[in-house]
């Protein structure tokens, strides 16, 4: 596994941990997309943005940002290994 994949795996693992689950639809739309230039991790559910950031009537329940912000040391270590690979 290269470090791009390792970083994506870390973030996706914590997104799955933090995502609120009612029907499971939101969690089912977490994804990773790899290219030769890097990796994209996100959620393509139509209401993911409302869940993450909230609306004018309801606070959000973030799951993407905490997956990154709460695990920066682990992610940085994987990125350091990526730098070593390059």
C-alpha positions in Angstrom: 0.0 0.0 0.0 1.5 3.4 -0.9 1.2 6.3 1.4 -1.6 8.0 -0.7 -3.7 4.9 -0.1 -2.6 4.9 3.6 -3.7 8.6 4.1 -7.0 7.9 2.4 -7.6 4.7 4.5 -6.9 6.7 7.7 -9.4 9.5 6.8 -12.0 7.1 5.5 -11.8 5.0 8.7 -12.4 8.0 10.9 -15.2 9.4 8.6 -16.9 6.0 9.0 -16.5 6.4 12.8 -17.8 9.9 13.0 -20.6 9.8 10.4 -24.1 9.9 12.0 -26.0 6.8 11.1 -29.8 6.8 10.8 -30.5 4.8 7.7 -26.9 4.2 6.7 -27.2 6.1 3.5 -24.8 8.8 4.4 -22.1 6.3 5.5 -22.6 4.4 2.3 -21.6 7.4 0.3 -18.1 7.9 1.8 -15.6 7.3 -0.9 -12.0 7.5 -2.0 -10.9 8.3 -5.6 -7.3 7.7 -6.6 -5.4 9.2 -9.5 -1.8 9.3 -10.4 -1.6 12.8 -8.8 -3.1 11.9 -5.5 -6.3 10.9 -3.7 -9.7 12.4 -3.0 -11.7 11.4 0.0 -15.2 12.6 0.5 -18.9 11.9 0.6 -21.2 12.3 -2.4 -24.5 12.0 -0.7 -26.8 14.8 -1.7 -27.2 16.0 1.9 -23.7 15.5 3.1 -22.9 19.2 3.1 -26.0 20.0 5.2 -25.0 17.2 7.7 -21.4 18.5 7.8 -22.1 22.3 8.1 -25.7 22.5 9.2 -28.5 24.7 7.9 -30.1 27.9 9.1 -32.5 25.8 11.2 -30.2 23.1 12.5 -26.6 22.7 13.6 -24.5 20.3 11.6 -23.0 17.0 12.8 -19.6 17.2 11.2 -17.9 13.9 10.3 -15.4 14.8 7.5 -13.6 17.6 9.3 -13.2 15.7 12.6 -11.9 12.7 10.6 -9.0 15.0 9.5 -8.5 17.5 12.4 -8.7 15.0 15.2 -6.1 12.7 13.6 -3.5 15.1 12.2 -0.5 13.4 13.8 -1.5 10.0 12.2 -2.1 11.7 8.8 1.1 13.7 9.0 3.1 10.5 9.7 1.6 8.9 6.6 2.4 12.0 4.5 6.0 12.0 5.9 6.3 8.4 4.6 5.0 9.6 1.2 7.7 12.3 1.1 10.2 9.5 1.8 8.9 7.5 -1.1 9.2 10.5 -3.5 
